[in-house]
């Protein structure tokens, strides 16, 4: 059979590309509209009562989390402390394997009280980046460590992937630095603390990593991930120590966001912007100088 003519293949490809792009944009617009509605509903109705944030009948309801079992050899874990903690408590499969994207949305919603819009948006983004279907496909936790998908350089609690490709490893010295950085009451973390920490990490990663990259979207992911420590965890040092050093939920812990519809992207982005826009190293020349210093030393070629 002869090959189809170039014009036919090219037209089909352009049409498929265009439809998929428009479909993606339409989904995003819908998600943002629903998010706006949930944001308004949250303003209008009272929050859940303290002690009743995790819905009745779900793991963690009333602060009773299923037993914590650290990962065994062969279990899949990843760069995200929140997903690892769910697997360590058996809320996701303890093996960390064969998780349906759709199911991830449901359990993230119940466990952390993020709004359904966020719980759809992030796993759907991850599925698209991995070229899988959100509706039908599954993943192992380690799959989401695909570099520069969501995982990126200059993270708060992981060394860069070039230094250690196993992104499930907790970088204890980095975690300890986060835990010492709080300037709020009781040493709790504030947005300014996280801007400072992220700035510091970006500069040191850029100096040390000859393949350092941080696109706009990854800067935004970096400050979003960091902002969960301020919102869902309320910046509380006491809880963050257990969560970040062991990827375990502290006894009786529950999300600090108590809105009925959960934490919407609209409300969350308020914190994310405070954190990202407060990173002075992005504008005072320090980050730029870090790259020049590295190449000036010639260490990339000399390594
Ligand atoms: C909804 C599905 C989620 C996916 C697919 C996901 C994915 C990821 C990935 C790939 C990273 C690594 C980013 C990096 O290189 O630093 C990450 C980091 C992180 N995530 Fe998640 N995540 C999810 C939900 C959550 C939730 C619900 C929370 C908090 C309640 C959370 C908190 C964090 C934190 C604190 C980090 C570490 C940030 C850092 O080291 O800079 N994530 N997540």
Boltz pocket constraint, residues with backbone or C-beta under 6 A from the ligand:
constraints:
  - pocket:
      binder: B
      contacts: [[A, 79], [A, 80], [A, 81], [A, 82], [A, 83], [A, 104], [A, 108], [A, 112], [A, 114], [A, 118], [A, 119], [A, 122], [A, 123], [A, 126], [A, 144], [A, 145], [A, 150], [A, 151], [A, 152], [A, 153], [A, 154], [A, 155], [A, 156], [A, 157], [A, 158], [A, 222], [A, 225], [A, 226], [A, 228], [A, 229], [A, 232]]
      max_distance: 6.0
